[in-house]
Amino acid sequence: MLAPSHPSLDAFYAADGRRRHSRERDLGLLWRDEGTAAFRAAWLEGTGEIYLFMYERVDGSGGWVHVLDRRFTVREVVSSFEGYREVCGHAGSLRWFLDRAGAGRALAAAA
């Protein structure tokens, strides 16, 4: 469910010029897995992409951008992630996000 990853936000934006000028809709600043990884999620209006930016960890890993390989309309984003503010930030909340995105456990394997 995830498209190829990018090693940084700059690399992500550089890979498709439409991304730099697209409006973004924030989908949560702190999605947490069961371990120490944490992510910011956003939807890009111009491409329909949802990306997850993995915050850098204490050990220096992270900083990656993972892109869901399906595109979402604004209507799908609103309906799929309704109630995300109540879930985001809790341990294991990333699973909720991926389930709602239809991504299952793909990101856990990529991280």
N, C-alpha and C positions, 0 to 999 in steps of 0.2 A: 504494500500500500504506500510505501515511501519511494519517492523519486531519489535520484542520486543526491548525496549530501554535499554541502559546501563548507569549506573550512572556516568561513567567517561571513558576517553580514555583508561586508564589502564584496566578497566573491559571489555571494548570492545575488545581489543587486546587479553586479557587472555581467552576470550570465544571461540576463534578459533585460534589455533597456527599458521595457515597459514597467518594470518593477520600481525604478527610481521615481517615476512620476505618478505612480498609482496611489490612490487614497487607501489607507489601511484602517481596518477595524480591529481594535484590540480584542483579543479573546482570552485574556488572563495573563498576569505577569509572573505567576509562580505555580506552575504545574509541577508537582513532585512525584517521583517514582517511589518505589519502596526502599530505595537506598538513599544516596546523597545527590543524585542528579536532579536538577531543576530546570524548567523551561519557560520561556515566554511564547505565547501563541498569538498569531495575527492572520487576518484574511486580507488579501490584496484584491481590491475591486477590479483593477485593470486586467488581471490574469485569472482571477477566480481561485488562486492558490491559497492554501493555508500552510503556513510554515511554523515550525517550532525551533526557536533559538535556544540551544543548550548553553546555560550559563557556565562560565569557567569554574572548575572545582579547585579546591585547595591544592590538589596535586598537579594543577596546570592543565589537566585535560578539559575538554569542553570547548565552547566557542563555536561549535558546529551549528549549521542550519540544516534541518531536515524538512523536506517538502512532501506533503501528502500528494500522491500521484493522481488523484482525481480533482476535478475542478468543482467549485461550489458557487451557486448563485447566492445573492444576498438573502433570498427567502429561505434557502437551505441552511445557511449559516444561522439565521435567527431561530429557526425551528430546531435544528440539531443541537444547538448549544444553549438553549433556554435553561436558565437557572445556574449557569456556570459560575457566577459570582459566589454562590453559596458553597460550591465544591472546591474551587481553586484555592490553593494554599495548604490544603490538608495532605497529610502523608498518603501516598497512593492515588492522589487525584488524577494523575496522568492517565491511569487506566480508564477512568470515567471519560476523559477527553477523547482518548483513542477509540473507545467503544462508540461514542457518539459520532465520531468522524468515520466510523466503519473501518478503522485501521487495526483493530485487534491488538495484538502484541508485537507488531512489526517494529515499532520504535525501540522497545526494550532490547530487541536483538541488534538493532543498529547502534545503540548507545553503548 
